[in-house]
Amino acid sequence: MRNNHFVLLIAFLPFFVIRAGVARNIATANSRSAYYAKDSITKNGYTLIFISKDSAFSALTKQRMISTFFVVYPQEAKRFNPKTLKKIKFVVDPSYEGVAATGNGIATYNPKWLKDHPEDIDVVTHEVMHVVQAYPPNSVGWITEGIADYVRYVYGVNNLKANWALPDYKEGQSSTNSYRITARFFAWIEKNVRKSFINELDQAMRAGTYSPEIWKQKTGLTLDELWNTYTQNPALELTYR
């Protein structure tokens, strides 16, 4: 009886081997069908992996995103974090419902947003700054996004055509409103209080040493005092590209 079982097992082995091979092939096919295009571009020591899961994604927008990356990312890295990642991945994903999001060196973009706002190419400038930031988990969110939009203002390549601008100060705003409101405050500090402050703030955030005392230590004023001074005279000459 044991011999018969052994013969049956041998007889079925090719079937199992074939089925395993088919399963592997199906898995590989499914993995490949998860995206419509994948490109790898390397320039000056940086590599961008561009993955599109949208078959209708604009080839022109794709090229503009790639070009923007290779213009702005090296500048951001040089100024803020020369040890930043050398390989970044972009994923254009129709299932993502936001505008864009970044984590672990992967920036995900909503193709519908880019189709509806084709000039908003500097969303790339903002998102890849999050890679450069590499702040520890649970870092102060309004500072994180404020710096990223400040960087978009400084290094953006198409903000003018995108009609993207830092908003004028209005009563009721707060330093912690984040994004463009905070970014304008940061630009004001850089011009009127301490030129190196944004770099110092970024370094403290990355090192995990940020505390509210940094404002007083570096500028001579607390955050609230700085904001109050800003609100009294928020005039700021801004230049966009």
Sequence and secondary structure as in RCSB ss.txt:
>XXXX:A:sequence
MRNNHFVLLIAFLPFFVIRAGVARNIATANSRSAYYAKDSITKNGYTLIFISKDSAFSALTKQRMISTFFVVYPQ
EAKRFNPKTLKKIKFVVDPSYEGVAATGNGIATYNPKWLKDHPEDIDVVTHEVMHVVQAYPPNSVGWITEGIADY
VRYVYGVNNLKANWALPDYKEGQSSTNSYRITARFFAWIEKNVRKSFINELDQAMRAGTYSPEIWKQKTGLTLDE
LWNTYTQNPALELTYR
>XXXX:A:secstr
 HHHHHHHHHHHHHHHHHHHHHHHHHHHHHHHHT SEEEEEEETTEEEEEEE  TT  HHHHHHHHHHHHHHHHH
HHHHH TTS SEEEEEE TT  SSEEEETTEEEE HHHHHH TT TTHHHHHHHHHHH   TT  HHHHHHHHHH
HHHHH SSHHHHT       TT  GGG HHHHHHHHHHHHHHT TTHHHHHHHHHHHT   THHHHHHHSS HHH
HHHHHHHS        
